[in-house]
Amino acid sequence: MLALTTVAPADLPPYQGVLTSTTTTNWSGTGHFWGDTDYLGISQASYDTAGAICVGSYKANTYTAYELGMTLDMLGTQMKAQATSTDPAYGAYIDYSQNRLGPDPVWYGASAPGGQLSESYIGVWNGTGEIAMTTMTGGSGNLTENNYGGIKCTLGGHYQANLVADVDPTTGYYDMDRKLTASDGDYVQTQANGAGHAYLEALSSNMSPSEAKINNYYSGFHAGTAGGGNFSLEGSGTNRVTKDLGFSTSGFTTWTPIDGSDATGFYKNGDGVTQGSAFLGIYSSWGPTTMNTGFDISGTGMTAN
C-alpha cells in the first residue's frame, strides 16, 4: 500500500499579482471530509473524500493582478490527499474540481465566458488512492500561459503523478478519471480502472473558452505487474480533436477505437459548428496474464477545440 503520512501541499507558485487571502485545511481520520471555495462568483473549487483512512490537505489562495489597466481576480488551489479502503465491500474515494463560473476581463476582449471545468476522481476498493494537483483559475504568468480567461492545472508539489492507486491485485479495484471541459462543451478525458498498482499522469493541462488540452509532456499511464484493467483517452470538439504525435506504448500495442474512431489516427475534423462533430477516442484492455512486466503509455496528450 502507499505510505500514509501527514501530507501538506507545497506552496502555490508565485503569480504576477497580489496575494489577497490564503486558507489551508488539513484532515486525518475515518469518515467523510469535504469543503469548497467560492471566489467572487467567478471561480469555485471543491473537494470531497471518504474512506476508512483519509489524510489530506487543501490550500486556496486568491490574487488580484493589474494588467493593461484591467483588474484580474484569480483563484489558485492545491490538493494533496489519500483515501484508503480496508474492505473490498466498502470503497474510498477522492473528488477534486475547479470551475471558472463567470466572465472577467481578458487579453482578447472585454469579457470571456465562464464554464471551464477541471475534474479529477479516484475510487479504490481494498487499497489506497491519491490525488496531487495544483489548479489556477483566470491566472497570470507562467502557470496559465497568460490566459486570463481559462484554467491551468499542474502537478501538486513534487510527486510522481496526479492520480495514484495501490490496491490488492486479486480482491481490490481502482477507478481513475480526469476530464477537462471548455466553455463551449469541448472536452478531453482520460480514464483507467483495474487492480494492482497504477498511476495516471496529466501533469500539465489547460482549458479556455474554446479549447481543452492535456499537454503531451509528462502525460501517460503506468500499470504495475499484477492485475488486469482498462485505459481510455478521448476528446470531443467542434473544429478538431488532435492526439499527440508522441503517443507510444511499452508492453502492449492493442488499441480499439471508441464510437467509430480510427485507433491509429491522430486527428479528427468537425464541421466547425456542432459541438461533438469532431470525436476521437481509443481504449485498451489487459488481463493479469499479460502483466508479467507491467507497461507504460506515454505522450497521451490530446487537444479538443
Beta strands, then each sheet from edge to edge (+ up, - down):
strand 1: 18-39
strand 2: 43-67
strand 3: 70-85
strand 4: 91-100
strand 5: 116-125
strand 6: 127-137
strand 7: 151-155
strand 8: 163-167
strand 9: 173-181
strand 10: 187-194
strand 11: 197-202
strand 12: 204-207
strand 13: 212-214
strand 14: 219-223
strand 15: 229-237
strand 16: 240-243
strand 17: 248-250
strand 18: 256-257
strand 19: 267-269
strand 20: 278-286
strand 21: 295-298
strand 22: 302-304
sheet 1: 1+ 2- 3+ 6- 7+ 12- 13+ 22- 16+ 19-
sheet 2: 1+ 2- 4+ 5- 9+ 10- 15+ 20- 18+
sheet 3: 1+ 2- 3+ 6- 8+ 11- 14+ 21- 17+
end
